[in-house]
C-alpha cells in the first residue's frame, strides 16, 4: 500500500512540474526570451510576478520529490 501511495504522489508532483514548465515556457515565448535573465529584463511586472511564483513552486515541488526519493 505504501508503494501505491508513493507512486501516486510521485505522479502528481511530476505532472505538476510539467505544467509549471509549460506555463514558464508560454511566458518566455510571449516576451521572445530564452533565458531567465533576459525575461526578467523584458517582461512587465505582472508576468515577472507570475514567473517568480511559478519558479518558487517549481523549486518547492522539486525539493519534495527529492525528499520523496531519498526515503524510498
mmCIF file of the C-alpha atoms, coordinates in Angstrom:
data_MODEL
# 
_entry.id   MODEL 
# 
loop_
_atom_site.group_PDB 
_atom_site.id 
_atom_site.type_symbol 
_atom_site.label_atom_id 
_atom_site.label_alt_id 
_atom_site.label_comp_id 
_atom_site.label_asym_id 
_atom_site.label_entity_id 
_atom_site.label_seq_id 
_atom_site.pdbx_PDB_ins_code 
_atom_site.Cartn_x 
_atom_site.Cartn_y 
_atom_site.Cartn_z 
_atom_site.occupancy 
_atom_site.B_iso_or_equiv 
_atom_site.pdbx_formal_charge 
_atom_site.auth_seq_id 
_atom_site.auth_comp_id 
_atom_site.auth_asym_id 
_atom_site.auth_atom_id 
_atom_site.pdbx_PDB_model_num 
ATOM 1  C CA . UNK A 1 1  ? 0.000  0.000  0.000   1.00 0.00 ? 1  UNK A CA 1 
ATOM 2  C CA . UNK A 1 2  ? 2.826  2.401  0.837   1.00 0.00 ? 2  UNK A CA 1 
ATOM 3  C CA . UNK A 1 3  ? 4.298  1.815  -2.597  1.00 0.00 ? 3  UNK A CA 1 
ATOM 4  C CA . UNK A 1 4  ? 0.996  2.753  -4.245  1.00 0.00 ? 4  UNK A CA 1 
ATOM 5  C CA . UNK A 1 5  ? 0.811  5.991  -2.259  1.00 0.00 ? 5  UNK A CA 1 
ATOM 6  C CA . UNK A 1 6  ? 4.443  6.774  -3.070  1.00 0.00 ? 6  UNK A CA 1 
ATOM 7  C CA . UNK A 1 7  ? 3.890  6.230  -6.797  1.00 0.00 ? 7  UNK A CA 1 
ATOM 8  C CA . UNK A 1 8  ? 0.688  8.316  -6.779  1.00 0.00 ? 8  UNK A CA 1 
ATOM 9  C CA . UNK A 1 9  ? 2.404  11.242 -5.070  1.00 0.00 ? 9  UNK A CA 1 
ATOM 10 C CA . UNK A 1 10 ? 5.327  10.978 -7.454  1.00 0.00 ? 10 UNK A CA 1 
ATOM 11 C CA . UNK A 1 11 ? 2.968  11.023 -10.441 1.00 0.00 ? 11 UNK A CA 1 
ATOM 12 C CA . UNK A 1 12 ? 1.088  14.089 -9.168  1.00 0.00 ? 12 UNK A CA 1 
ATOM 13 C CA . UNK A 1 13 ? 4.292  16.003 -8.435  1.00 0.00 ? 13 UNK A CA 1 
ATOM 14 C CA . UNK A 1 14 ? 5.848  15.077 -11.780 1.00 0.00 ? 14 UNK A CA 1 
ATOM 15 C CA . UNK A 1 15 ? 2.702  16.167 -13.623 1.00 0.00 ? 15 UNK A CA 1 
ATOM 16 C CA . UNK A 1 16 ? 2.656  19.461 -11.749 1.00 0.00 ? 16 UNK A CA 1 
ATOM 17 C CA . UNK A 1 17 ? 6.306  20.110 -12.667 1.00 0.00 ? 17 UNK A CA 1 
ATOM 18 C CA . UNK A 1 18 ? 5.425  19.544 -16.337 1.00 0.00 ? 18 UNK A CA 1 
ATOM 19 C CA . UNK A 1 19 ? 2.561  22.036 -16.070 1.00 0.00 ? 19 UNK A CA 1 
ATOM 20 C CA . UNK A 1 20 ? 4.759  24.651 -14.424 1.00 0.00 ? 20 UNK A CA 1 
ATOM 21 C CA . UNK A 1 21 ? 7.434  24.213 -17.116 1.00 0.00 ? 21 UNK A CA 1 
ATOM 22 C CA . UNK A 1 22 ? 4.778  24.685 -19.797 1.00 0.00 ? 22 UNK A CA 1 
ATOM 23 C CA . UNK A 1 23 ? 3.485  27.857 -18.119 1.00 0.00 ? 23 UNK A CA 1 
ATOM 24 C CA . UNK A 1 24 ? 7.005  29.268 -17.862 1.00 0.00 ? 24 UNK A CA 1 
ATOM 25 C CA . UNK A 1 25 ? 7.646  28.400 -21.494 1.00 0.00 ? 25 UNK A CA 1 
ATOM 26 C CA . UNK A 1 26 ? 4.493  30.304 -22.521 1.00 0.00 ? 26 UNK A CA 1 
ATOM 27 C CA . UNK A 1 27 ? 5.660  33.367 -20.595 1.00 0.00 ? 27 UNK A CA 1 
ATOM 28 C CA . UNK A 1 28 ? 9.093  33.208 -22.234 1.00 0.00 ? 28 UNK A CA 1 
ATOM 29 C CA . UNK A 1 29 ? 7.538  32.836 -25.691 1.00 0.00 ? 29 UNK A CA 1 
ATOM 30 C CA . UNK A 1 30 ? 5.204  35.770 -25.044 1.00 0.00 ? 30 UNK A CA 1 
ATOM 31 C CA . UNK A 1 31 ? 8.226  38.006 -24.466 1.00 0.00 ? 31 UNK A CA 1 
ATOM 32 C CA . UNK A 1 32 ? 10.513 36.340 -27.019 1.00 0.00 ? 32 UNK A CA 1 
ATOM 33 C CA . UNK A 1 33 ? 13.030 35.193 -24.410 1.00 0.00 ? 33 UNK A CA 1 
ATOM 34 C CA . UNK A 1 34 ? 15.054 32.059 -23.967 1.00 0.00 ? 34 UNK A CA 1 
ATOM 35 C CA . UNK A 1 35 ? 16.775 32.785 -20.652 1.00 0.00 ? 35 UNK A CA 1 
ATOM 36 C CA . UNK A 1 36 ? 15.579 33.831 -17.241 1.00 0.00 ? 36 UNK A CA 1 
ATOM 37 C CA . UNK A 1 37 ? 17.760 36.957 -17.080 1.00 0.00 ? 37 UNK A CA 1 
ATOM 38 C CA . UNK A 1 38 ? 16.522 38.187 -20.458 1.00 0.00 ? 38 UNK A CA 1 
ATOM 39 C CA . UNK A 1 39 ? 12.909 37.572 -19.455 1.00 0.00 ? 39 UNK A CA 1 
ATOM 40 C CA . UNK A 1 40 ? 13.278 39.456 -16.176 1.00 0.00 ? 40 UNK A CA 1 
ATOM 41 C CA . UNK A 1 41 ? 14.593 42.499 -18.052 1.00 0.00 ? 41 UNK A CA 1 
ATOM 42 C CA . UNK A 1 42 ? 11.933 42.497 -20.797 1.00 0.00 ? 42 UNK A CA 1 
ATOM 43 C CA . UNK A 1 43 ? 8.700  41.395 -19.125 1.00 0.00 ? 43 UNK A CA 1 
ATOM 44 C CA . UNK A 1 44 ? 6.180  43.586 -17.356 1.00 0.00 ? 44 UNK A CA 1 
ATOM 45 C CA . UNK A 1 45 ? 5.682  43.391 -13.583 1.00 0.00 ? 45 UNK A CA 1 
ATOM 46 C CA . UNK A 1 46 ? 2.633  41.142 -13.811 1.00 0.00 ? 46 UNK A CA 1 
ATOM 47 C CA . UNK A 1 47 ? 4.424  38.496 -15.872 1.00 0.00 ? 47 UNK A CA 1 
ATOM 48 C CA . UNK A 1 48 ? 7.582  38.769 -13.767 1.00 0.00 ? 48 UNK A CA 1 
ATOM 49 C CA . UNK A 1 49 ? 5.474  38.161 -10.660 1.00 0.00 ? 49 UNK A CA 1 
ATOM 50 C CA . UNK A 1 50 ? 3.838  35.140 -12.340 1.00 0.00 ? 50 UNK A CA 1 
ATOM 51 C CA . UNK A 1 51 ? 7.246  33.792 -13.299 1.00 0.00 ? 51 UNK A CA 1 
ATOM 52 C CA . UNK A 1 52 ? 8.687  34.264 -9.806  1.00 0.00 ? 52 UNK A CA 1 
ATOM 53 C CA . UNK A 1 53 ? 5.685  32.483 -8.305  1.00 0.00 ? 53 UNK A CA 1 
ATOM 54 C CA . UNK A 1 54 ? 5.973  29.589 -10.775 1.00 0.00 ? 54 UNK A CA 1 
ATOM 55 C CA . UNK A 1 55 ? 9.726  29.372 -10.244 1.00 0.00 ? 55 UNK A CA 1 
ATOM 56 C CA . UNK A 1 56 ? 9.272  29.188 -6.470  1.00 0.00 ? 56 UNK A CA 1 
ATOM 57 C CA . UNK A 1 57 ? 6.597  26.495 -6.810  1.00 0.00 ? 57 UNK A CA 1 
ATOM 58 C CA . UNK A 1 58 ? 8.836  24.528 -9.165  1.00 0.00 ? 58 UNK A CA 1 
ATOM 59 C CA . UNK A 1 59 ? 11.661 24.608 -6.632  1.00 0.00 ? 59 UNK A CA 1 
ATOM 60 C CA . UNK A 1 60 ? 9.367  23.583 -3.765  1.00 0.00 ? 60 UNK A CA 1 
ATOM 61 C CA . UNK A 1 61 ? 7.891  20.643 -5.675  1.00 0.00 ? 61 UNK A CA 1 
ATOM 62 C CA . UNK A 1 62 ? 11.325 19.546 -6.876  1.00 0.00 ? 62 UNK A CA 1 
ATOM 63 C CA . UNK A 1 63 ? 12.548 19.568 -3.297  1.00 0.00 ? 63 UNK A CA 1 
ATOM 64 C CA . UNK A 1 64 ? 9.557  17.472 -2.216  1.00 0.00 ? 64 UNK A CA 1 
ATOM 65 C CA . UNK A 1 65 ? 10.257 14.958 -4.982  1.00 0.00 ? 65 UNK A CA 1 
ATOM 66 C CA . UNK A 1 66 ? 13.914 14.829 -3.989  1.00 0.00 ? 66 UNK A CA 1 
ATOM 67 C CA . UNK A 1 67 ? 12.950 14.113 -0.369  1.00 0.00 ? 67 UNK A CA 1 
ATOM 68 C CA . UNK A 1 68 ? 10.461 11.508 -1.510  1.00 0.00 ? 68 UNK A CA 1 
ATOM 69 C CA . UNK A 1 69 ? 13.180 9.698  -3.470  1.00 0.00 ? 69 UNK A CA 1 
ATOM 70 C CA . UNK A 1 70 ? 15.564 9.805  -0.506  1.00 0.00 ? 70 UNK A CA 1 
ATOM 71 C CA . UNK A 1 71 ? 13.003 7.941  1.632   1.00 0.00 ? 71 UNK A CA 1 
ATOM 72 C CA . UNK A 1 72 ? 12.307 5.210  -0.875  1.00 0.00 ? 72 UNK A CA 1 
# 
